[in-house]
Amino acid sequence: MISLTHSLRQARRNWLWRRDIVRIHLRWKFGINWLHDVKKLSSVWRYPTHTLFDVGANVGKTALDALDRFPGILVYSFEPHPTTFEQLRRRMENQLSVNPIQLALGAEKGLAEMFEYKEHTLNSLVPDSPYITNFPQNSRQLLVERDTLDGFCAARHLNSIDVLKIDTEGYDLEVLKGAKGLLQNRAVKFIYLEFNQIVGCTEQKRGLLSPLAEMLGHFGFKFVASYNDYIWPEGGFFAVSNALFALPPEQEAKTS
């Protein structure tokens, strides 16, 4: 009897210890690894993580990181630049869960002018992207195919996007404008996008977090954390950061 009582007490202590560890884990600081933060929130809210849309995929780093964090996740990698897309396609040849798609996404469907630079990570659908505005470089223009997120998903009968990552060098707001239907239907749960400043002067239109946050807040999204890529202090000040937004299950989207 004593042995049984001791065992029950020990089991209870172990259970309390594990419960406290879980609580501590949930209180860990956010803002170090965005995919890890998505995984933590998805677990708490019991959200599925079956699909990730990588808009501005470049050569596929985000896709590989997502597969490592979420084995079996289905990734749609959007990259409009022909040379970069070919590198992406070759890199993902053995990744059956990754779908490379040579397409730009924005607020409208149709051909769009892309500005190409020597460093392919700077390619953008806008001539005044934040980096190029601060560090001018010569560009070459080419036409690329463009669609909206709403249109792309409707044509393929895709009803939801569990995780949406956008890295389009100043074109992020246009991508969101093309997803208003999905956002209105609460069909997107996590959004990770790039910014350079919180707010800016009247002339500055690209790379600001405030208009992105305002639009997402309209649909019920909450700011989770920011993640700094790098800071360039020489010749002024230039920062490249990202922000994670999440749609809590209890939050109702605003419709007006």
C-alpha positions as CSV (number, residue, x, y, z in Angstrom):
1,M,0.0,0.0,0.0
2,I,2.8,2.4,0.9
3,S,4.5,1.6,-2.4
4,L,1.3,2.3,-4.3
5,T,0.8,5.6,-2.5
6,H,4.4,6.6,-3.2
7,S,3.9,5.8,-6.9
8,L,0.8,7.9,-7.1
9,R,2.5,10.8,-5.5
10,Q,5.5,10.5,-7.8
11,A,3.2,10.3,-10.8
12,R,1.4,13.4,-9.7
13,R,4.7,15.3,-9.2
14,N,5.8,14.2,-12.7
15,W,2.5,15.4,-14.2
16,L,2.7,18.8,-12.4
17,W,6.3,19.2,-13.6
18,R,5.4,18.4,-17.2
19,R,2.4,20.8,-17.0
20,D,4.7,23.6,-15.7
21,I,7.2,22.9,-18.5
22,V,4.5,23.2,-21.1
23,R,3.5,26.5,-19.6
24,I,7.1,27.7,-19.6
25,H,7.4,26.7,-23.2
26,L,4.3,28.7,-24.2
27,R,5.8,31.7,-22.5
28,W,9.1,31.6,-24.3
29,K,9.9,34.7,-26.2
30,F,8.7,35.0,-29.7
31,G,10.6,36.7,-32.5
32,I,13.6,34.4,-33.0
33,N,12.4,31.9,-35.6
34,W,9.1,32.7,-37.3
35,L,8.3,29.1,-38.3
36,H,8.9,28.0,-34.8
37,D,6.5,30.6,-33.6
38,V,3.9,29.5,-36.1
39,K,4.3,26.0,-34.9
40,K,3.8,27.0,-31.3
41,L,0.6,29.0,-32.0
42,S,-0.8,26.4,-34.3
43,S,-0.4,23.8,-31.5
44,V,-2.2,26.0,-29.0
45,W,-5.0,27.0,-31.3
46,R,-5.2,23.5,-33.0
47,Y,-4.7,25.0,-36.4
48,P,-3.6,22.8,-39.3
49,T,-0.4,23.5,-41.0
50,H,-0.9,21.6,-44.3
51,T,-0.2,24.4,-46.8
52,L,2.3,27.3,-47.1
53,F,2.3,29.8,-49.9
54,D,5.8,31.3,-50.5
55,V,5.3,34.5,-52.5
56,G,8.7,35.7,-53.7
57,A,10.3,32.3,-53.2
58,N,13.6,33.1,-54.9
59,V,15.6,29.8,-54.9
60,G,13.6,28.1,-52.2
61,K,15.2,28.7,-48.8
62,T,11.8,29.2,-47.1
63,A,10.4,26.1,-48.6
64,L,13.2,23.9,-47.3
65,D,13.0,25.5,-43.9
66,A,9.2,24.8,-43.8
67,L,9.7,21.2,-44.8
68,D,12.2,20.8,-42.0
69,R,9.9,22.4,-39.4
70,F,6.6,20.9,-40.8
71,P,7.3,17.5,-42.5
72,G,4.7,16.8,-45.1
73,I,3.6,20.4,-45.5
74,L,2.6,21.3,-49.1
75,V,4.4,24.4,-50.3
76,Y,3.5,26.6,-53.3
77,S,6.6,28.5,-54.3
78,F,5.9,31.6,-56.5
79,E,8.9,33.0,-58.4
80,P,8.3,35.1,-61.6
81,H,11.8,35.7,-62.7
82,P,12.7,33.1,-65.4
83,T,16.3,32.5,-64.4
84,T,15.7,32.4,-60.7
85,F,12.7,30.2,-61.2
86,E,14.8,27.7,-63.1
87,Q,17.2,27.6,-60.2
88,L,14.2,27.1,-57.9
89,R,12.8,24.3,-60.1
90,R,16.0,22.4,-60.2
91,R,16.6,22.7,-56.5
92,M,13.1,21.3,-55.8
93,E,13.2,18.5,-58.2
94,N,13.4,15.9,-55.5
95,Q,11.0,17.7,-53.1
96,L,7.6,16.3,-54.0
97,S,5.9,18.5,-51.5
98,V,7.1,21.7,-53.2
99,N,5.3,23.1,-56.2
100,P,7.4,25.8,-58.0
101,I,5.2,28.2,-59.9
102,Q,6.5,30.8,-62.3
103,L,4.1,33.6,-61.5
104,A,4.0,36.9,-59.8
105,L,1.2,37.8,-57.4
106,G,-0.4,41.2,-57.0
107,A,-3.6,43.2,-56.9
108,E,-4.5,42.6,-60.5
109,K,-4.2,39.8,-63.1
110,G,-2.1,40.3,-66.3
111,L,1.4,41.0,-67.5
112,A,3.5,43.1,-65.2
113,E,6.9,44.8,-65.6
114,M,9.6,43.4,-63.4
115,F,12.8,45.2,-62.6
116,E,15.8,43.0,-62.6
117,Y,19.1,43.6,-60.9
118,K,22.5,42.0,-60.7
119,E,21.7,40.6,-57.3
120,H,18.6,38.5,-57.9
121,T,17.2,38.9,-54.4
122,L,16.5,42.6,-55.2
123,N,14.3,41.9,-58.2
124,S,10.9,43.6,-57.8
125,L,7.7,44.6,-59.5
126,V,8.3,48.2,-58.4
127,P,11.0,50.6,-59.6
128,D,11.3,52.3,-56.2
129,S,11.8,49.3,-53.9
130,P,13.2,50.2,-50.5
131,Y,16.7,48.8,-51.1
132,I,17.1,50.4,-54.5
133,T,15.8,53.7,-53.3
134,N,18.6,53.7,-50.7
135,F,21.2,52.1,-52.9
136,P,20.5,53.0,-56.5
137,Q,21.4,50.4,-59.1
138,N,20.8,50.0,-62.8
139,S,18.0,47.7,-63.8
140,R,16.7,45.8,-66.8
141,Q,13.0,45.4,-67.4
142,L,11.2,42.3,-68.4
143,L,7.5,41.2,-68.5
144,V,6.2,38.5,-66.2
145,E,2.9,36.8,-65.7
146,R,0.9,38.0,-62.7
147,D,-2.3,36.8,-60.9
148,T,-4.0,37.5,-57.7
149,L,-4.0,35.1,-54.7
150,D,-7.8,35.0,-54.8
151,G,-7.8,34.2,-58.5
152,F,-5.1,31.6,-58.2
153,C,-6.8,29.8,-55.4
154,A,-10.3,30.0,-57.0
155,A,-9.0,28.5,-60.2
156,R,-7.5,25.5,-58.4
157,H,-10.3,25.1,-55.8
158,L,-8.0,25.9,-52.9
159,N,-10.1,27.1,-50.0
160,S,-7.4,28.0,-47.4
161,I,-3.8,29.0,-46.9
162,D,-2.5,27.9,-43.5
163,V,0.7,30.0,-43.8
164,L,1.4,32.9,-46.2
165,K,4.9,34.3,-46.6
166,I,5.5,37.4,-48.7
167,D,8.9,38.8,-49.7
168,T,8.5,40.9,-52.8
169,E,10.8,43.9,-52.2
170,G,8.2,46.6,-51.6
171,Y,5.2,44.9,-53.4
172,D,3.8,43.1,-50.3
173,L,0.8,45.4,-49.9
174,E,-0.2,44.7,-53.5
175,V,-0.1,41.0,-52.9
176,L,-2.4,41.4,-49.9
177,K,-4.8,43.5,-52.0
178,G,-5.2,40.5,-54.3
179,A,-6.1,38.3,-51.4
180,K,-9.0,40.3,-49.9
181,G,-11.5,37.4,-50.6
182,L,-9.4,34.9,-48.7
183,L,-8.8,37.3,-45.9
184,Q,-12.5,38.2,-45.6
185,N,-13.3,34.5,-45.4
186,R,-10.7,33.9,-42.6
187,A,-9.0,31.5,-45.0
188,V,-5.5,32.5,-44.0
189,K,-4.2,32.0,-40.5
190,F,-0.6,33.2,-40.5
191,I,1.0,35.9,-42.6
192,Y,4.8,36.7,-42.6
193,L,6.0,39.7,-44.6
194,E,8.9,42.0,-45.0
195,F,9.2,45.7,-43.9
196,N,12.0,48.3,-43.5
197,Q,10.4,50.9,-41.3
198,I,7.2,51.2,-39.1
199,V,6.0,54.5,-40.6
200,G,7.5,56.9,-43.1
201,C,7.1,60.3,-44.7
202,T,4.4,61.1,-47.3
203,E,6.8,60.4,-50.2
204,Q,7.8,57.0,-48.9
205,K,5.4,54.4,-50.0
206,R,7.3,51.1,-50.0
207,G,8.6,49.0,-47.1
208,L,6.4,50.4,-44.4
209,L,4.8,48.2,-41.8
210,S,2.0,50.5,-40.8
211,P,-0.2,50.1,-43.9
212,L,0.3,46.4,-43.9
213,A,-0.7,46.2,-40.2
214,E,-3.7,48.4,-40.8
215,M,-5.0,46.3,-43.6
216,L,-4.4,43.0,-41.7
217,G,-6.0,44.5,-38.6
218,H,-9.1,45.2,-40.6
219,F,-9.5,41.4,-41.1
220,G,-8.8,40.5,-37.5
221,F,-5.1,39.7,-37.6
222,K,-2.9,40.4,-34.6
223,F,0.8,41.3,-34.7
224,V,2.9,38.6,-33.1
225,A,6.6,39.6,-33.4
226,S,9.3,41.1,-35.7
227,Y,12.4,39.4,-37.0
228,N,15.4,41.4,-38.1
229,D,17.4,40.1,-41.1
230,Y,20.1,42.8,-41.1
231,I,20.9,46.5,-40.6
232,W,23.1,48.5,-42.9
233,P,24.4,51.5,-40.9
234,E,26.8,52.9,-43.5
235,G,25.6,55.7,-45.7
236,G,22.6,56.4,-43.5
237,F,20.5,53.7,-42.0
238,F,18.7,50.8,-43.7
239,A,17.1,47.8,-42.0
240,V,15.5,44.7,-43.4
241,S,13.0,43.1,-41.1
242,N,10.0,40.8,-41.2
243,A,6.7,40.7,-39.2
244,L,4.5,37.8,-38.3
245,F,0.7,38.3,-38.0
246,A,-1.8,35.7,-36.8
247,L,-5.6,35.3,-36.9
248,P,-6.7,34.1,-33.4
249,P,-9.6,31.6,-33.4
250,E,-11.7,33.8,-31.2
251,Q,-11.2,36.9,-33.2
252,E,-14.0,37.9,-35.5
253,A,-12.9,39.6,-38.8
254,K,-14.3,43.1,-39.4
255,T,-16.4,43.5,-42.4
256,S,-16.8,47.3,-42.6
